[in-house]
Structure formats: C-alpha cells, structure tokens
Amino acid sequence: MKKWTEAQARAANITDYEQFNKEYNAHKGTINGGIDRSMLPQDTIAKGYVVDKAFHKVHVNEYNEFPSSTSQYYDTGSATGAKEVRGLSYSTYSGGYIEILSQEYTDLKDGMVQIEFSAHLKLDVTFSVAAGGNHNKGAKIALEWNGVQLLETFYFTQPIQTIRVTAHTFTAGGTNTLKVKALCSPKGTTDWLHKSQMHFYNMRTMIIGRWR
Amino acid sequence: MSDIDNSNFDRNTKLDPATLNTKFTDVQTATAGALNGDNIRNSGVDVYNLDTTNTDGKVGTVLKWAQMATIGTGGAGLTVNFEAGATGLNGVSVGSDMTVNPAGTPAGVQLKTGDILRVYWTVDVDKGWTAPNDNVQYEFWALWLQWHLSSYGAGLFLPVPGQGDYDTNLPFLYGNQPEDNYAASFIQHATIISDSTSAINNAPAAAVMGATAESYIGGDINVRTTVSGCYHYVVEPAYNNLYLEALRVVAGGLLTTYYDAVANKNYIVVDHVQTSTPLLKVYDATISMLLMEPD
C-alpha cells in the first residue's frame, strides 16, 4: 500500500525551481483527478476532511396525522369527546390502498437507501366484517420508492399499536419519491358509517442514503 | 474532486529544504475539508483511510456514537398500576437507565445542531385486571422516552423533544397534544369486539353494546408480548453542545383518544376512571441509540 511521506529534500539534489516544478507537476498529475484510497495515508480521514454528503445523507420528516382535516378522507360528521377520533370513516373510504404520505428527496446519489416509517395506528375493530362470528378486521401498510413497491405488511389488528416498517433498496441519484400507502378492511354489515376506522398518529419517516 | 495546486512555487521562491518540505503538505491541504463524493465513491476512499484508531467505527465521519443496554425488570417483572389521578400521568421507569458513555470526559456524548439521534427500544409486557370490563374498549398504555442532559439537575429526566409526559392540562382532560407523541409506544389493554348480529348501524354516536353481545380477546390478558418503539430526531440549536448523559423508558396509563371540536384536534388523553383495576407488567427491555452525522 502506498503511503505519503514527507520528502526530505537535500540541497545537493536541487538544481533549480524549474526542474523541481517539472518533477513536481509530473508527480502531481498522477494524483489529481484520482485521490483514492492508495494516495491517502492510513487512519487519517475524519469528518473535517470531507465535504457534506460525501458518504451519506439522512432525512427525518414528521407528518403528524393521517388523515388531516383537509384530506378527502376526513369525515366531518363523526362524534366528539373521549374515546373518539375524527378522521377516515366508511363514509369517506370504500376500501383498497390509499396514499397516506408522499415525500420527495432531491439530494441523493446513486447507491443504497435505508427507509424507516413509524406511526401509531388506531383501528376500530369492534364490529365484525360480516355479522356473526367473523371479526378479522385490520390494516396493511405498503412502502413505495419511485413507484416500485418495496414491501407490504401483514394485517395489523389491534385497536391501537405502534408500528415501524423498514426497507432497504438501491436508488438512482437525483429526485426520488417515497410513498406510504395503507389499506383497511372494507365495511361489513355491522360497521358504523361515521366512526373513524383507520387513523395514523405521529407519522415519521427517516431515510439514510449511502453511496459508499 | 479535490485537486492539488502548484501556484505557490515560482521564480522568486527560495529553494531550500524547509520550503520544499512545506511544499509537500499540498496533499494535506488538498484533502482537508475538500474530499467529496467523487473522491469517496468513485476513487474508493474507504475504511483503510478513515480515522479508525478507535477500531469501533464511532469516529464521527458517519457514526458518532452507538450503544445498547438492557434496562428491563427481569424475573417477576415490574407492575405498572393504572393511575387514577386526575392531573395526568406520573409514569414509572421500566427498570434502569441507560447511562451514555459514562467513561467519557466529560461523560455522555455531545450533541451538535443537525446531528441525527436514533433510539430504539423493545419491552416485554403483559396486562391484567381484576375482572373483564368494556371500559377499556379504547384504552391503552404508553411507553415513552425520556433523556437526561448535562444541563439538567442530578437525576432529572424530561421527555425528549416531540414527546410529552401526558400531564398537560388540556381544556377537558390531561394528556398530550397530538404532535407530542413521537417517542412513544402504545399498547392496547384488551381488544373488545362485538358479537352482535344487529342490523347496520349508521349513528355517529358511540356504541352501547349489550353485555351478551361483546367479548374481549383472551390472548390480550396475562399473555406476554413484545412491544417496540423508536425515536428519530434532528438535534435543534437549543441542545447544541449539551451532553446526552442517559436515556430511559417510562411506562404509564391508561390513555385514550379524544377529539375536541373547538380546537379541531385529535388528542391523546388520560382516562383516570376505571373500575377493573387494570395493570401493565413490564419485564425484559433493551434500548439502543445511535448518534449520526446528518450528511
């Protein structure tokens, strides 16, 4: 492994600056444009040696609730007070995956990206999907990176739970988009029309882009 | 890409060993603060070149600190009782605190504005009560994260930014603002389901279920389960240069949701009226933290 050492120039070896510059520039030309691992000493590079985003970039974003009061899925007709949540109900949601957040990143480079999504998920599982004995209600989460689905969870079925889903994928440089989607069981015969069915509190995403 | 310059050596430069030796610091000059993604990625600067004299990777290039600890209550576990107080939760630590970098000088790890703090915890719990009761239909426990900073008095822990202690005096009950639950894990006490075969119910009011039409999921009571949580935080200027000295997880309950039409907000509030003496038991718990450079 090559190592940089300090040259101990001796007066007898130096004839003039032109000779020195000629030699030096030739030597420099082998380095410039390619300061690589073999040009740099061992155990030297700390954070102060590198410009920002040379190795990685972390983004943390918070979104609070889904649905927000301006969402098309927000039901303004649900009850108020203790034990209640105002949000998505079967009067605003009929089933299938819906987008609960979208985040664009513009400063990533090609490499790998680690994605984490966390939230508190509140579900109304009290009433059955179908009258009589069938009580399997729940919600699923899906992560998409640039429109490509990375994962789909199993059904979350507790009335409230804290969830975290994590994925890794390769990514291109430039603009990239993360979307989180969710699915809730469709309305059964005994479900309430105006009761919040699927509500996300304190949604947060963290991504770590790594290109080395 | 950082380049080596040669403009500082010309006809008037005296050629002697000292000058020449200074000249050979050009590489150092070119690399200090100037290595960018092209050098790192395309030219393969890697672990060999990093300042890894600690041999553990916690050198500040990407990772500044990482630590894991067991903080739970083994054996019979710790009983967290339902809090009947009308002024919010007090909460109890699930076991011990995680002391961060106690051998440091000074102890702890220094926070810098923009740093990324990541904390993950896993706690074994089970739940109990004296008798089944549908009061817990929408009720849950919380585990939440607190930290001790160098600016705090001895033994003082406060909730991390973005998290409250469920003791804020709201206009109707005590609890947290909706945006103050970013470092919590919620645990449903028991799932209440309806066995009803009644017709479609379109009413917007809360359900009043007949006693013969409801059940709770047996596996929710006296069955141990594992709960996890996480916290991601970009250090704000208010905490710049302070030392993070300890972390702990606190448990308390019961909580429920609350929609307030005046503020048009969905709150998390303390439900201090229960008749079935619900309790939470916590057992083994682990916590891990990472402090990272943001870029």
Interface residues (C-beta under 8 A of the other chain):
Chain A: M1 W4 E6 A7 Q8 A9 R10 A11 I14 D16 Y17 F20 N21 Y24 N25 K28 I31 N32 G33 G34 I35 D36 R37 M39 L40 P41 Q42 D43 T44 I45 A46 K47 G48 Y49 V50 V51 D52 K53 A54 F55 H56 K57 V58 V60 E62 N64 E65 S69 G77 S78 A79 T80 G81 A82 K83 E84 V85 R86 G87 K109 G111 E116 S118 H120 K122 V125 T126 F127 S128 A131 G132 G133 H135 T157 Q158 P159 I160 Q161 T162 R164 T189 T190 D191 W192 L193 H194 K195 H199 Y201 N202 R204 M206 I208 W211 R212
Chain B: M1 S2 D3 I4 N6 F9 D10 R11 T13 L15 D16 P17 L20 N21 K23 F24 T25 D26 V27 A30 T31 A32 G33 A34 L35 N36 G37 N39 I40 R41 S43 G44 V45 D46 Y48 N49 L50 D51 T52 T53 V59 G60 T61 V62 I116 R118 Q137 Y138 F140 G162 F172 L173 P178 E179 N181 Y182 A184 S185 F186 I187 Q188 T191 I192 I193 S194 D195 S196 T197 S198 A199 I200 N201 N202 A203 P204 A205 A206 A207 M209 V227 S228 G229 C230 H232 Y233 V234 T256 T257 Y258 Y259 D260 A261 N264 N266 I268 V269 D271 M292 E293 P294 D295
